[in-house]
Amino acid sequence: MYRPRRNVVTLGEFIIDRQADFPYAKGELSSLLSDLSIAAKIVNHEVNKAGLVNILGEAGSENVQGESQKKLDVFANEQFLAALASGSECAAVASEENDDIIIFDGTSSAGKYVVAIDPLDGSSNIDVNVSIGTIFSIYRRKTKNMPASMEDFLQRGYDQVAAGYIVYGSSTMLVYTTGNGVNGFTLDPSIGEFCLSHPDMRMPKTGSVYSVNQGNFIHFPEGVKRYIKSCQMDDKANKKPYSLRYIGSLVSDFHRNLIKGGIYIYPPTLHAPKGKLRLLYECNPLAMIAEQAGGKASDGFGDILDVQPEELHQRIPLYIGSEAMVEETLQFLREFKDENVHPSLVTQL
């Protein structure tokens, strides 16, 4: 009997096929990932036509971080909240756009998971048509038979059961891990499905790109300054100088380095001595993906995934990317941690 063959594997098929990787979930985690992918498709549709409709620009409000909310930020937040609320697997969500956790009525006791999410990373790039993205993190609840609470969110990165991101660029990709490697899916607009395009993604052990906002150089710790200087040296034995590539969207910079190799740095500065990026819904999920792909993520003195969160919107420094490049950066931080460092930064390094 003839059986037609096709090479396309959709995200839904892949999730079902890999459900054995997380048998304790009994299908709930698979459903939760599917809900996130549906919201991603809706957001992607709006991102692609944002220049044609009245969805660009400021929404006239600020999020909890004190940052102006773009209209598309607000739309993305609403879509992911709606998608997660429609199922029964997610009990609550922590979003960059909301001061407190959002507890879903009817599922707060039954839902086994909570989600931390940055609905639209890189929002400053929305109006200039530069790649933006979504970052998400999934945890099993710690509380039982009661409404979800802050305790469910203040877990270490090592406790994540899944993490991922969507990058809205020249093509739209969803990349995720459940602790058994990293796989990437590209949205095929002709069928409206995410299709497996990057199986078993591995981050090169080293690379030739460093990503940092070098405009803040004067405010960086000395170790970071020395590392950046070493990246610029003519050192052919170590394949230097490296190229500086900084998009300004964390997802986009990380995605490039995941595929090609490189390091992304957002250190503490005089104006942000605790760092700027958020631990729960930016650093932790990307750190899990990096480590599952063979890379490394640190806050400058320990693994990101080992940090115990103390508050919902906690900020932290981030050094993430190819293992050898992160290790080299940490060596500079250890060597120069007390040299020419502002007093407010000494305890951070």
Steps between C-alpha positions, in 0.01 A plus 500: 500500500632841407554735791582861413805634676548855616800655662315769693458448875273753663543629853182322610621167359843549655356579844279192493790283382723631779238477772686201640779744595275632776265211591414659836315773314234265352448733206451825693840641409443410135173692505663797671771522233232482232312790662817710491555420133146611412554837669833531319328461163251776586776735617706419192206597279474840670877555498510441125232760429591743776614763254163497326266541796469718805692267729840666508608764747438563868198364683506789745597294804806353667565146615628405844856561384421867430540442128253645251270230369467479124158415362634173361641416846154530649344297218758220537447486875124471455534222243731283708287550811186406304662189350629379836169575673305302239652172617493336840873429534626847596399627843668841484730721292775745589548751218743784452200719422314439828592609851375182667432142400179433306299214653247334269152438638390139487849359449685649795464181704501243219773636272832327555721766342584867513654704218741794518509698176641804325227539235698727270872533559680784320201732487723801437558352154131468408471833323814447289418150369779313681457142626319459830391194696323322783670314787322252727573272793285220645510366857309228680305648788622460853163578661227235493119515525496876538531809280841558348729736689835676477663186640429326171706756309796554731677182393854455372561469129604139551138431599362600159322220317506684167624825352496661161482807283345621176692733271301709253746576224546430129339171598325419826658231714401328821785340695440299816634237736347270757838398637573251223682712245392805299289499185398784269186537288440748218151629427383402152246770412357290217360243744504707819711249689837502677712234327815335630790678330784485754506161677734444796649850496853529638678822583859506369754474782648832392423770247620825348222737613449695822173678569497789746373858518845650467358849547498422875866392495618769743255374763596130473697309767871487424494130420240556229700790357812282484310217332358734236849637435624142452219440248635791295863387498673371188557144624477257211591201718173552687311617190483859620394771456137400545213679329266719704135419425234660718136510387349625823242220514620234745321220314652598165854532634471170687347320201787603272759390754320170561532415132838652414680523835570810704442668834238745622594728789279726711713581805422711807569869451524806719136579422377140531729333757275193521481463124207582276359176357231314691590166653169312482381564147814602309815353652374169638327373184788598272751352745315168491504501120868596493604221736285242322673601176849470650548866590532679831324778692629690804426809705873563536571276796271197470257317274187698415290188550623465859385846613215496749249771399390739772246710312286480188675759285850444636783631282835330453818529286527256210794337321365236260612316191773266381659320793863593428415869454298521821777323692756749364281791609466356850879471524531873431229577757680298766838652420390863501203497737654751744677726251343836413153381598248744637419418867139422411620222269754327722241274664365400160821339376 
